[in-house]
Amino acid sequence: MNIYVDANLMYVASTFCMDIGAKIPRTAILPASRTGTRTLAEAEVEAVLWALTMAPADIALDIYTHSQDTVKKLKQEWKTKPEGRLLLLLQKVWSRSEGRQVRFHWIPKKQNLAVGILKSTC
């Protein structure tokens, strides 16, 4: 299953494209779970976390975002500061990914289906 994610400081969006003979898009746009300040990096990882929460556990997932920073951190190729909310969110993603076939991919912003959805909402 292909999942496209995007976020801003007010919303997170996950767009599911299920391939079962025909592409069936399913979209979830959710208000940020944390009031007050948060970083864009936190919002992006939160979008991935929502996608993992909503996707069926027994299906392989390819998660796409146009944030190279997010992909590198999710793949643990870039380090994250040991304190703070971002590391906690990353750890939740890694925990929910255990025992599942999950791959993270960078794509250009123009190819990210979730971008247009957030733009039309905000």
NORRA-V914035 format. One record per pair of residues at least 6 apart in sequence whose C-alpha atoms are under 6 Angstrom apart, sorted by the first residue. I is the first residue (numbers start at 1). J is the second residue. Records with the same first field share a line. If there is no record, write none. Layout:
I->J + J
//
This chain:
1->18 + 61
2->17 + 62
3->15 + 16 + 63
4->14 + 15 + 63 + 64 + 114
5->13 + 14 + 47 + 65 + 114
6->13 + 114 + 115
7->13 + 43 + 44
10->32
11->30 + 31 + 32
12->29 + 30 + 47
13->28 + 29 + 47
14->27 + 28 + 51
15->26 + 27 + 114
16->25 + 26 + 27
17->23 + 24 + 25
18->24
42->86
49->93
60->101 + 102
61->102
62->102 + 103 + 104
63->104
64->105 + 106
65->106 + 107
66->106 + 107 + 108 + 109
68->106
72->78
//
